[in-house]
Amino acid sequence: MSKIVILGNGIAGITAARHIRKHTNDSITVISGESDHFFSRTALMYIYMGHMKYEHTKPYEDWFWAKNKIDLLKAWIKTIDFDSKKLITSTSEEITYDRLILATGSQSNKFGWPGENLRGVQGLYNLQDLDMMETTTQHVKRAVIVGGGLIGVEMAEMLHSRGIHVTYLIRESRFWGNVLPEKEGALIDRHLKEHHIDLRKETELEEIIDDGKGSVKGIKTKSGEVIDCQFVGLTVGVRPNIDFLKDTSLEIDKGILVDEHLATNIPDVYAIGDCAQLKSAPSHRRPIEAVWYVGRMMGETVAKTITGTPTKYQPGIWFNSAKFFDIEYQTYGSVPARLDENHESFYWEAADGKKCIHIVYEKADQKVTGINTFGIRMRHEVWDKWLNDGKTLSYVVEHLPKANFDPEFFKRFEPEIQQQYNEEYGDSIIISKPTFFQRIFN
């Protein structure tokens, strides 16, 4: 019987374990120093905000693992001896393996700011970060967040929920300026301000100020402004958690380098999830993608290979989703922050300024290449098919009701969107008619 060891119990590692068990009776051991059991990392914010308890974030009952003969070991791994096929824990325990899957996840970025290691300064990625945040914000009145991405806006909502005044520093001219186009960025800027977040655009951190006792008492910006605070959230992205592997024979770059089968340069060793870097990424995808569903797909893929069906990782159309306070966001395909000369876009925004869609298409043939949607939920399978099939702008606008995932009683905006399209493009696509229930309740 082969011994399979998986390092990391996040979505990538656990998906691999579950799918391997479906196809083999080999020994499976999952190792993690973070938690005893797999939990939903995206739910950390809701624990802090009081909407959930930790036990509510575990998708599987604790008995699930023993029933499925998946051994769990809580331990931190200090190093790996790939020649001897051994993992060495922080307490010098040795764990052998026949095949190894590295699913070590990410860690928060730091950039050497003075004071970044003071008490009250942290990122938010793992369960230990949440525990630290719970402790250090007990009596905090003012906080500063640095970094205009998804983790930053989640932390802003968390702190705001406890009545903590939040100043949010972003170096771009709008929120998430390297990802969102100008109009979507402006929409979120307004929304953050409506929730009383003190958004400071084009503002960069210079240093974090010590109170003389090892804790933070404020920050200084590059313009010289001093902002008093007792907590600083560093949310300037994440990077693969691979520092403990740098002096080994494993081939690494920014992440652990893997081929199309997610195999590393060492026989019987694979890498998946946030820590994996594709040597040859598809043209429409990035080499490293720290996204929940990417980890799940990689886990399923490597499980097939390990259990005798070599399978190439094929990520398909890019997709992501998030929530900015109470505005839901989805993106499919490619919607760059700035369009190139070969693309144009169609943008619609609701009168309340809290909902919009932004469709990008090729100039030459109007083939749609991506969509951002805020406040209107879309069906993944529909947009995935449309983008794969190369549907045109006129087609997707006319058939938008098929993609809408909102419940029956939600207000529908397709007629308004279609009317604007007809006016802007001189077209005459059929405008959708509301259903009986929509006429009654909207």
N, C-alpha and C positions, 0 to 999 in steps of 0.2 A: 504494500500500500504506500502510495506517495504521500509526502507531507508537504502541504501547501501552507505557506505563511503569508498573511496579508498585513502590511504595516500601515495602519490608519483605519479608523472605523467611521469615516464620513460616508457620504453618499456613494462615492466611487468604490471604496473598499468593501462596503457592505453589499452593494449591488453585485460585485464580483463574487463575494462569498455565497450569496443566495443562489446565483445562477450556476456556479460551479457545483453546488450541492444538488441541483436538479439533474446533473448529468454524471455524477461520479460519487463513489463512497470513500474517496480519498480523505485523509485527515485534513481538516481546515482549522487554522488558528488565526484569529484576528487580534492584533496587538494595538493598544492605544494608551497613552498616558493621560489623555484629556478626560475621558469619562469611561464608566463601566460599560455603558451601552450606547448604541447608535441613537442619536437624536437629530431633530431637524434644526440645522444651524440657522436657517432663515427665521426661526421663531425666537431667537434669543431676545430680540427687542421686546417681544410681547410678554416675556417673563418679567423683564424690568418694569414694564408699564402696568403690570398687574392683571393682564388679560388671561394669562396662562400660568401654570406651574410647570416646573421642569418635567415632571412625570407625564404631563400632557403632550410634550414634544417628542416622545418616543413612539415611533410608528408601530413598534412591535412590543408585545408583552415580554417581560423579562424571561419567561419560561420558553419563549420561542427558540432561543439559541441552543439550549440543551436538547430540546425536542428534535431539532434539525441537525444535531451533532456538529455544531459550529462552536469551537472552544474560544472563549474570550479571555484575554490576558491584559490586565491594566499594568502598563510599564512604559517607562521612557527608554528609548533606544539611544545609546551613546555612540555606537559605531557599528559597522557591519564588516565582517571578514568574508569577502566574496570568494576567496580561494578555498576556505574551509566551509563555506556555506553556513555561517553562524552570525547571529545577531547578538550583540553584547549590550545588556541593559545598564542603566545608571548605577545599579547595585552589583554589577559584574556578573550577573547571571547570563548563561549562554543558551541560546535557543537555536537549534539546527533547523534546516529546511532542505527540501528537494527542489521546490520551486517557490520563488518569492515575487510578490506583487507589492510595489511601492506606491502607496496612496497617501503620502504624507501631508498633502494639503498646502496651505499658504500661511504666511505670517505677515503682520502689518509692516509697512515700509517706515523707515526712519532715514533722515537725511543729515544727521550730524548737527542738528540745531543745538546751540547751548541751552542746557536745562532740560533736554528731552527725556532724561532719566529721573527727573524729580518725581516725588510722590504726587499723585494727582494728574499725571501725564500718561496717556495710554492710547492704544488703538482698540478696535473691537473686532475680534475674529473668532476666538474660541471661548469655551466655557469659563476658563480661568480669567479671561478679560472681563466677562460679565460679572463674575464674583468680585473682582477688583473694583469694577465700576460701582457695584452696589455698595461696597464699603466706603469708597472715597468720595461719593457724592451725597452722603447722608446729610451733611449740613451745608452743602454748597448753595450759594445764592446766584453766582454768575459763572458762566462757562464760555470757553472759546473753542470753536471747532475749526480745524485747518484742513482744507481739501474738499473740493466741490464734486464729489462723486456719490454713489449710492450709499456707501457705508456712512458717509458724513451726514446725509439727510436723514438716515435712520437714527443716528445718534442725536441729531437735533430734535427729532420727534420724541425720542425717549426722555431727554432732559426736559423738554418743554412740558411733557406730561406730568412732571413733578414740580412745576412752577419755577423752574430754574431759567433765568434769563440767558439766552443763547446769542452770542455774537459769532457769525459764520464768515470766515475768511476764505475767499476764492481769488486766485490770481488772474483768472480770465475775466473778460468783460461781461460774462453771463454765467449762470450755473451750468456746470458740466460742459463748458465751452468747447472741449476737444471732442465731444461726442454728439451733443444736440445741436441742430441748426438754430439759427438766431431766433426765430419766432417761438419755437418750443422752449428754448432757454428763457426767453422773456416771460412766457406763460408761467414757468416754474418760479422764476424770480418773484413775480407778483404773488404767487400762491404762498411762498415762504414768508413774504412780508405780511400777508393777510393773517398768518399764524404768529405774528409778532416775533419772527426771527430777524435779528439785526444783521442783514446781509451786507457784507463789505466786499464789493467787487474790486478787482485789480489791486488787491491788497495781499502782501506776502509777509510771512513770519520772519522776523529777524532773530529773536531769542525768547526763551521762556525764563521768567524772573523768579529767582529763589527767595523765599521768605526768611532765609537765614537759618531755617531749621530743616531744610531738605524737602520742603513742599513748595508747590507753585503758589505765587501770589499775583501773577499777572503775566502779560506778554508784551513784547515790543515789536512793532511792525517795521518794515524796511523804510517807511516814511518817517519813522521816529515816534509815532503815536504809541502811548502806553495804555493798555486796557487791563483794568483790574479783573481778576478772576481767581477761582480756587480749583478749577479743573480745566484741563486742555485735552481735547480729543484730537489725536493725530490720525486722520483718515485719508491719507494721501496714497491710497491704493495698497495692494498686497503684492507679495512676490513668493515664488515657490519656497517651501520650507525644506531646504536641502543643505543647509550649512554643515550639518554633521556628516555629509557625504563628500565634502570637497577634497579630502586627502585620501580618497579611495581610488580604485581602478575604474569606477563607474564614470562613463562619459557624460559630462554635464556642461551646460552653457548657462543660460538664465534659469533653465529648468533641467530635468533629467531627459536627455535626448533619446527619443524612441523612433522606431521605424513605423511603417504603415500597419504592422501587427501589434504595435505598442510594446515591442521588445527592445530592450536596451542592448548595449554592446557586450554585455556579460550573459552567457548562456543561462537559461532558466530564470532570468530576472526581467520583470516587466514594470512599467510605470504608467499610472493612470491618474486622471483628475487634475487638480490644480498644479501639481508638481511636474507634470509631463510636458515636454516640449517636442512637437513634431519636427523631425528633420526636414520633411517635405510636406508642408501644409498646403491644402488646396488654395487656389488663388483667392477665393472668397472668404477664407477663414484665417485666423491668426494662429501662430505656432503654439501659443499658450492661451488657454481660455478658461479662466477661473469662474465657471458658471455651473450651477447645480445640475442642469440637464446634460451638460457635457460629461460630467463625472459619471452620471448614470449610464449614458451611452457607452463610455469607455469601459465601465465595469461589465456591461453585458457583452461587449466585444471581446475583451480579454478572456472572459469565462469560456466562450466558445473555443478560442484558440487553445487554452490550457486543457480543455477536455476533449481534444482530438479533432476539432474542426477549425483549422486555421482560417481566421476571418480578418479582413482588412477593416480598419476604422474608417467609416464613411459618415462624416458629420452632417452632410446635407445642408439645407438652407439655414442660415444664421437666425436665431431667435433669442429673445431675452424679454424679461418682464420685471417690473418693480412697482413700488408705490411711493409717491411723494406726498406724505401726510394722507389726504383722502382722495388723491388723484391717481388712478391706476394707469400704468404705462406698459405698452407692448411695442416691440419692434420686430419686424420680419425682413430678411434680406439685408440690403445695404441702403442706409439713409445717412450719408456722410454729413459732417458739420458744415462742410462747404462743397458745393457741387463742382464737378469738373466741366469742361467745355462740351462733353458729349451727353450730358444729362440735363433734364429740366424737371420741374416738380409742380404738383398741384397741392395747394394748401387751403384747408377750410378750418375755420374756428367758430365755435358757438358764441352766441351773444354774451353768455355769462363769463367768457374767457377761461373756462375750466375744462373744455373739451376741444379736441382738434384731431384732424388726421392730416398727414403729410405723405403724399405718394410721389416717389421718385421714378422717373422713366427715361428711357433712351430717346434722344432727339430723333434719331434716324427712323425708328419704326414704332415709337410709343410703347415699346415693351416695358412693363413695369419691373423694376429691380428691387424695390423695397417700400416699406410703409412704416411710419411711426403713428401710433394712436394713443391719445390721452383721454381718459374718461369714458371711452367706449371699448368694451371688451370684444375681441375678435376670436374666431374659431381657428385654432392652430392648423388643423388638417386642411381647411379651405385655403388659407393663405400659402401654406406649403405647396399645395397642388398648383395654385395659380402661378406662383413664382417658378416652379419647375416646368410648367407648361408654357411659360412665356406669354401670359395673357397681357393684353394691351390696356392702356389707361381707360379707354371708353368701356371696355368689357368689365373691368373690376368696379368702376363707378356704377355702372348700370346694375351689376349683380351684388352690390354691397349688402343687401339684406341677408343673403346666404351666408355671409361671413360674420354677421353680428351674433354675439354670444350672450348678450344681455337678456334677462328674463322677459317674458311676455309683457309685463306691466310697465317696463321701463320706457321712457320716452325714446322714440326713434328719430334720428336726424337724417336718414338717407334721402328723403325728398328735398330737404334743404341743401344737402351736399350736391345732389344731382342737378338741382336748379342752378346752383352756382357754376357747376361744371358746364352746363349748356350755355350759360351766358358768357363765360370766359372763352370757351372754345368754339362757339358758334355751332354747337352740335345739337342733336335732338334725341338723345337717348331717352328711353321711357322712364318717367319718374314714378317711383314706387308709391303705392297707395297703402295707407295704414290699415292694419287689421281692425276688426270690430272692437276688440278689447283696447287697442291703442287709441281708437277714436273716443272711447268712453273715458279712459283714465288719463289721457294726455291732454 
